[in-house]
């Protein structure tokens, strides 16, 4: 009881404390779901197994997520958010050091994305396995389109067909590199793939108009 009272004080009252407990419960379920999904795939995973590994109740799981599909999608969104946060931080570091060198910013963001694909390779493999809930491929395609748009903004690409094509090609290259990184047997192999990807981007030089 002393600990709970202290928690309430530290986080700004009972409401904040309850929010903290809710966030922790969600994290616990997501950690358990990650284990189960990456071991068994979506189709063979069960809510009962997630509940067992989480140490929580089945009612709590349905309260926080609604079911197995929602758990899977929440893991996907968390994975994507971590990609975006690390890439944005890498771009900001290059911008602070090198100014408006958009190619180097793009490469820095790419490296961060590939690093995340290695660090969370279990999830990266899961999400490209084809074993997901109904409609997940539509979600993936929509996120892919948004990724192309973000890359176009970073590269300051003009709205010409050739420019859109180049950005789309680069985005596909990075996606395929991420698949390869997730399958690497060692961090050294993953880093070699990242280096090759950076070299390819520089060779393609998306900031130079094609003749």
C-alpha positions in Angstrom: 0.0 0.0 0.0 2.9 2.3 0.7 4.3 1.7 -2.8 1.0 2.3 -4.4 0.5 5.6 -2.6 4.0 6.7 -3.6 3.3 5.8 -7.3 0.2 8.0 -7.2 2.1 10.9 -5.8 5.0 10.5 -8.3 2.7 10.4 -11.4 0.4 13.2 -10.4 -2.6 11.5 -8.8 -4.8 8.5 -8.9 -5.8 9.1 -12.6 -2.2 9.1 -13.7 -1.5 6.1 -11.6 -4.3 4.1 -13.2 -3.1 5.2 -16.7 0.4 3.9 -15.8 -1.0 0.6 -14.7 -3.0 0.4 -17.9 0.0 1.1 -20.0 2.0 -1.5 -18.2 -0.7 -4.1 -18.7 -0.7 -3.3 -22.4 3.0 -3.7 -22.6 2.8 -7.0 -20.8 0.2 -8.4 -23.2 2.3 -7.1 -26.2 5.4 -8.8 -24.9 3.6 -12.1 -24.5 1.9 -11.7 -27.9 5.3 -11.1 -29.5 6.6 -14.4 -28.1 3.6 -16.4 -29.2 3.2 -14.8 -32.7 6.9 -15.1 -33.6 7.0 -18.7 -32.3 3.8 -20.0 -33.8 2.6 -17.5 -36.4 -0.7 -15.7 -36.4 -2.9 -18.7 -37.5 -1.6 -21.1 -34.9 -1.3 -18.6 -32.0 -4.1 -18.6 -29.4 -5.4 -16.0 -27.0 -5.2 -18.6 -24.3 -1.4 -18.9 -24.8 -0.9 -15.2 -24.8 -2.9 -14.9 -21.6 -0.9 -17.7 -20.0 2.4 -16.1 -20.8 1.3 -12.6 -19.7 0.1 -13.7 -16.3 -3.0 -11.6 -16.8 -6.7 -12.5 -17.2 -8.5 -13.2 -20.5 -11.0 -10.6 -19.6 -8.2 -8.0 -19.3 -6.9 -8.9 -22.7 -10.3 -8.5 -24.4 -10.7 -5.2 -22.5 -7.4 -3.7 -23.7 -7.2 -5.2 -27.2 -10.4 -6.9 -28.2 -8.8 -10.1 -29.5 -6.0 -11.8 -31.4 -6.2 -9.6 -34.5 -6.1 -6.4 -32.5 -3.0 -7.7 -30.6 -1.3 -8.5 -33.9 -2.1 -5.0 -35.3 -1.0 -3.3 -32.1 2.4 -5.1 -32.4 2.7 -4.0 -36.0 1.9 -0.4 -35.1 4.4 -0.4 -32.3 7.1 -1.9 -34.6 6.4 0.8 -37.2 6.4 3.6 -34.6 9.8 2.5 -33.4 11.1 2.5 -37.0 9.8 6.0 -37.5 11.2 7.4 -34.3 14.7 6.0 -34.8 14.8 7.1 -38.4 13.6 10.6 -37.5 16.2 10.9 -34.8 19.0 9.8 -37.2 17.8 12.3 -39.8 17.8 15.1 -37.1 21.4 14.2 -36.1 22.6 14.5 -39.6 20.7 17.7 -40.2 22.3 19.2 -37.1 25.8 18.2 -38.2 25.7 18.5 -42.0 22.9 21.0 -42.7 20.5 20.4 -45.6 22.3 17.4 -47.1 19.2 15.5 -48.0 21.0 12.5 -49.5 22.9 11.9 -46.2 19.8 12.4 -44.2 18.0 9.8 -46.3 20.9 7.4 -45.9 20.9 8.0 -42.2 17.2 7.3 -42.0 17.7 4.1 -44.1 20.5 2.9 -41.8 18.3 3.4 -38.7 15.4 1.5 -40.4 17.7 -1.4 -41.2 19.1 -1.4 -37.7 15.6 -1.7 -36.3 14.9 -4.5 -38.7 17.9 -6.4 -37.2 17.2 -5.5 -33.6 13.5 -6.6 -34.0 14.2 -9.3 -36.6 11.6 -11.7 -35.1 8.9 -9.1 -35.8 10.3 -8.2 -39.2 10.1 -11.8 -40.2 6.6 -12.2 -38.8 5.2 -9.3 -40.7 6.5 -10.4 -44.1 5.6 -14.0 -43.6 2.2 -13.7 -45.1 0.7 -15.3 -42.0 -1.4 -12.4 -40.7 -5.0 -11.6 -40.0 -7.5 -10.9 -42.8 -7.0 -7.5 -44.3 -3.4 -7.1 -43.0 -1.9 -6.9 -46.5 -4.1 -3.9 -47.2 -2.8 -2.3 -44.0 0.8 -3.0 -45.1 0.2 -1.6 -48.6 -1.3 1.6 -47.1 1.7 2.0 -44.8 4.0 1.4 -47.8 2.3 4.2 -49.7 2.7 6.6 -46.7 6.4 5.6 -46.5 6.9 6.5 -50.1 5.3 9.9 -49.4 7.5 10.5 -46.4 10.6 9.6 -48.4 9.6 12.0 -51.2 9.3 14.8 -48.7 12.7 14.0 -47.2 14.3 14.0 -50.6 12.3 17.1 -51.7 11.2 15.1 -54.8 9.3 17.0 -57.4 5.8 15.8 -58.3 7.0 14.5 -61.7 6.4 10.8 -62.8 10.1 10.1 -62.9 10.7 11.5 -59.4 7.8 9.5 -58.0 9.2 6.4 -59.7 12.7 6.9 -58.3 11.4 7.4 -54.8 9.2 4.3 -55.1 12.2 2.3 -56.3 14.3 3.4 -53.4 11.6 2.6 -51.0 11.3 -0.9 -52.4 15.1 -1.3 -52.2 15.0 -0.4 -48.5 12.1 -2.8 -47.9 13.9 -5.7 -49.6 17.1 -4.8 -47.7 15.1 -5.0 -44.4 13.9 -8.5 -45.3 17.4 -9.6 -46.0 18.7 -8.0 -42.7 16.0 -9.8 -40.7 17.3 -13.2 -42.2 21.0 -12.5 -41.5 22.8 -14.9 -39.2 24.9 -12.3 -37.5 25.0 -8.5 -36.9 28.1 -8.3 -39.1 26.1 -9.7 -42.0 23.3 -7.3 -41.3 25.7 -4.4 -41.3 27.1 -5.5 -44.6 23.7 -5.4 -46.1 23.1 -1.9 -44.7 26.4 -0.8 -46.2 25.5 -2.2 -49.6 22.1 -0.5 -49.4 23.7 2.9 -48.6 26.2 2.4 -51.5 23.4 1.6 -53.9 21.4 4.7 -52.8 24.5 6.9 -53.5 25.0 5.2 -56.8 21.4 5.8 -57.8 21.8 9.4 -56.6 18.0 10.3 -56.5 18.8 14.0 -56.1 20.3 14.2 -59.6 17.8 14.5 -62.4 17.9 11.7 -64.9 18.9 12.7 -68.4 
